[in-house]
Amino acid sequence: MADPGLFYATGFMVMLYHMFTLSPVPSPQSPVEILVHDAFTLIL
C-alpha cells in the first residue's frame, strides 16, 4: 500500500491544477489525472 500522504499531496496538486485551468473535469488526454482519480476512488 502506498503512503496516504502521497495521495493527499497528489490530490492537492490536481486540485490546484483544476483551479488554475478552471476545468472541473479531468482531460481524457491526461492519464495521470485518471490514475489519481482511480486511486482516490479506491481509497474512498
C-alpha positions in Angstrom: 0.0 0.0 0.0 1.3 3.4 -0.9 1.8 6.2 1.6 -1.5 8.0 2.1 0.4 11.3 2.3 1.4 10.8 -1.3 -2.2 10.6 -2.4 -3.1 13.7 -0.4 -0.2 15.6 -1.9 -1.1 14.5 -5.4 -4.7 15.2 -4.9 -3.8 18.7 -3.7 -1.7 19.4 -6.8 -4.5 18.1 -9.0 -6.9 20.4 -7.2 -4.6 23.4 -7.7 -4.3 22.4 -11.4 -8.1 22.4 -11.8 -8.3 25.8 -10.0 -5.8 27.3 -12.4 -7.2 25.7 -15.5 -10.9 26.2 -14.4 -11.5 22.7 -15.6 -13.8 20.6 -13.3 -13.4 17.5 -15.4 -10.1 15.8 -16.0 -8.9 15.8 -19.6 -9.1 12.5 -21.4 -5.5 13.3 -22.7 -4.2 13.2 -19.1 -3.7 9.6 -17.9 -2.1 10.9 -14.8 -5.2 12.6 -13.6 -7.2 9.4 -14.5 -4.9 7.3 -12.4 -5.1 9.8 -9.5 -8.9 9.8 -9.7 -8.9 5.9 -9.7 -6.6 5.9 -6.7 -8.9 8.2 -4.7 -11.9 6.2 -5.8 -10.3 3.0 -4.5 -9.4 4.7 -1.2 -12.8 6.3 -0.7 
